[in-house]
Amino acid sequence: MIVNKITKFYSIDALKAYFPQYLRSNYLERLGSQFVNYLWEEYAKSGFIGAAINNLLGKNTVPIMTIHKSKGLEYKTIFFLGLEDAAFFRFTDQREEDTAAFFVALSRAKNTLHFTFSKVRPFGRFSNQDRRIIADFYQALHDSGVVESVNHAASTEVIV
């Protein structure tokens, strides 16, 4: 298999020496195995190796990630789903950290940022939503002067 040829060519030891995070355990070997399995699954679905590789690379996909995973990345448009108290359920205990996370989310957008709010979610322990606890976030958005708020029945979309 090609993956075995690549790792043999570069050698596992050389890869581990170059990337010290792989020195411990058999993590690199497990990653290789997972890669092969995922590539095979994608090939089995599509029947084309090119499509399988594109799926593996995430081409033509929309990345969905947490605020923390998005640090250092920028996109033309960002959608923040659920700017609600439940999303920041520890806000009263960690106000500074959550405020910093909120501003990280704000700074990911190059052009447009959409926040959504829904009063009711059809699942989970936080089915009824509110935004009293994180009202400061909404006030900051309002005070910025660059916010357009669109209300729909039980939800609000804040466009920055």
Sequence and secondary structure as in RCSB ss.txt:
>XXXX:A:sequence
MIVNKITKFYSIDALKAYFPQYLRSNYLERLGSQFVNYLWEEYAKSGFIGAAINNLLGKNTVPIMTIHKSKGLEY
KTIFFLGLEDAAFFRFTDQREEDTAAFFVALSRAKNTLHFTFSKVRPFGRFSNQDRRIIADFYQALHDSGVVESV
NHAASTEVIV
>XXXX:A:secstr
 HHHHHHHHH HHHHHHHSGGGSSTTHHHHHHHHHHHHHHHHHHHHS HHHHHHHHHTTT      TGGGTT  E
EEEEE   SGGGGTTTTT HHHHHHHHHHHHHTEEEEEEEEEESB SSSTT B   STTHHHHHHHHHHS  EEE
EETTEEEEE 
